[in-house]
Amino acid sequence: MERLLLTLLFVALFALSLYGMWRGWRRQAREQSVRVPPLPSVPDEPGEPLLESSGLYVATTFAGRWQQRIVTRGAGLRGPAVFRLYRDGVEVDRAGAAGFWIPRESILDVHTARGMAGKVMGTESLLVFTWRLRDGDRDVELDTGFRGDDLAEYPSWSEQVEGGARA
């Protein structure tokens, strides 16, 4: 009987912890939906891709705050993705989640990093796009992280994206 009570207590505490995390995630998404404009959708005819890399979409965070994940509008969902560079921007094509567009003129920087939003590595193996999301009078600077299958492609991304907007 004592063992059953301890087991039930443990299960109840575990369920309460899961509920608390779910509520926190929802609250954060609600707060961010006011501060972060909707992510741009991919144009109907973006043209021919100049560069394409497959890998893992890690997260989008507020620029410079690598642990503060954007969770609103599905941007916090990690998963397989393909990044495609076009003349006018970068398409983030995520499997199982809505993709989005990073306009080329909004890109401030492309660099590598060791970690982002819970994904930490020992080497500079994340490709991070720092960009400005504009919507009317709201401007938000974001970092979008990608862990490519082929790290040797990163220098090509940095070279090809040069010439975007600069702060």
CORHURA-V417794 format. One record per pair of residues at least 4 apart in sequence whose C-alpha atoms are under 7 Angstrom apart, sorted by the first residue. I is the first residue (numbers start at 0). GAP is how many residues later the second one is. D is the distance in whole Angstrom. If there is no record, write none. Layout:
# CORHURA-V417794
I/GAP/D  I/GAP/D
This chain:
# CORHURA-V417794
0/4/6  1/4/6  2/4/6  3/4/6  4/4/6  5/4/6  6/4/6  7/4/6  8/4/6  9/4/6  10/4/6  11/4/6  12/4/6  13/4/6  14/4/6  15/4/6  16/4/6  17/4/6  18/4/6  19/4/6  20/4/6  21/4/6  22/4/6  23/4/6  24/4/6  25/4/6  26/4/6  27/4/6  27/43/7  28/4/6  28/42/5  28/43/4  29/42/7  30/4/7  31/4/6  31/40/6  32/4/7  32/39/6  35/104/7  36/98/6  38/61/6  39/60/6  39/61/5  39/62/7  40/59/5  40/60/5  41/49/6  41/58/6  41/59/5  45/40/7  46/39/7  47/38/6  48/35/6  48/36/6  48/37/5  49/35/5  49/36/5  50/33/6  50/34/5  51/30/7  51/31/6  51/32/4  51/33/6  52/29/6  52/30/5  52/31/7  52/95/6  53/27/6  53/28/4  53/29/6  53/94/6  53/95/6  54/25/6  54/26/6  54/27/6  54/92/6  54/93/4  54/94/5  55/23/6  55/24/4  55/25/5  55/90/6  55/91/5  55/92/6  56/21/6  56/22/5  56/23/6  56/24/5  56/88/6  56/89/5  56/90/6  57/20/5  57/21/7  57/87/5  57/88/5  57/89/7  58/10/6  58/16/7  58/17/6  58/18/7  58/19/6  58/58/7  58/85/6  58/86/5  59/9/6  59/10/6  59/15/6  59/16/7  59/82/7  59/83/5  59/84/4  59/85/6  60/4/7  60/5/6  60/7/5  60/8/4  60/9/5  60/81/6  60/82/5  60/83/6  61/6/6  61/79/6  61/80/5  61/81/6  62/67/6  62/78/5  62/79/4  62/80/5  65/50/5  65/51/6  66/49/6  66/50/4  66/51/7  67/49/6  68/7/6  68/48/6  69/5/6  69/6/5  70/4/5  70/5/4  71/4/7  73/23/7  78/15/7  78/16/7  79/14/6  79/15/6  80/11/7  80/12/5  80/13/4  80/14/6  81/10/6  81/11/5  81/12/7  82/7/7  82/8/6  82/9/5  82/10/6  83/6/6  83/7/5  83/8/7  84/4/6  84/5/5  84/6/6  85/4/6  87/15/6  87/16/5  88/12/7  88/13/5  88/14/4  88/15/4  89/11/6  89/12/5  89/13/6  89/14/7  90/9/6  90/10/5  90/11/6  91/7/5  91/8/5  91/9/6  92/6/5  92/7/7  93/4/6  93/5/5  101/4/7  102/4/7  103/60/5  104/59/5  104/60/5  105/25/5  105/26/5  105/27/7  105/58/7  105/59/5  106/22/7  106/23/6  106/24/4  106/25/7  106/57/5  106/58/5  107/22/5  107/23/5  107/56/6  107/57/5  107/58/5  107/59/6  108/20/6  108/21/5  108/22/7  109/18/6  109/19/5  109/20/6  109/48/6  110/16/6  110/17/5  110/18/7  110/47/7  111/12/5  111/13/6  111/14/5  111/15/5  111/16/6  112/11/5  112/12/6  112/13/5  112/14/7  112/15/7  113/6/6  113/7/5  113/8/6  113/9/6  113/10/4  113/11/6  113/12/6  114/4/5  114/5/4  114/6/6  114/11/7  115/4/6  115/29/7  124/22/6  124/26/7  125/19/6  125/20/6  125/21/5  126/18/6  126/19/5  126/20/6  126/27/7  127/15/6  127/16/5  127/17/4  127/18/6  128/14/5  128/15/5  128/16/7  129/12/6  129/13/4  129/14/7  130/10/6  130/11/5  130/12/6  131/7/7  131/8/6  131/9/4  131/10/6  132/6/6  132/7/5  132/8/6  133/4/6  133/5/5  133/6/7  134/4/7  152/4/7  153/4/6  154/4/6  155/4/6  156/4/6  157/4/6
